[in-house]
Amino acid sequence: MIKKLEIQGTHDKKLQDYIKKKIGGLDHYISRHSRTSAHAEVHLKETKHATGSDHCRCEVVLYLPQQTLFVKERAATAQAAVDIAEQKLKIQLKKYKDTHESGKMHRRLFARFRRK
């Protein structure tokens, strides 16, 4: 779980728990040394148009030690917007982990193959 998670734009307890579960669970995709200083901000905003259609916008900013990741999504419901934002953040976190990984694991793996 991401330790520092700020949610703005909703007072609904169920929605806050849902966001904590989805966005807070992204720490599995963050390397161990980055988890301690990672924190996220979630901004929700609902807009109602004159045509009767409702949209919910979800913005997530994830602060990591060497980079800041940002996702902005719009969907019909807040839960759908959070789900889409979570999927996009997973992709960005995988790229972040590939570029900032130390490579120790790969060295150990290749050392095993060289010995045999």
Secondary structure by P-SEA (a helix, b strand, c coil): cccbbbbcccccaaaaaaaaaacccccccccccccccccbbbbbbbbbccccbbbbbbbbbbbcccbbbbbbbbcccaaaaaaaaaaaaaaaaaaaaaaaccaaaaaaaaaaaaac
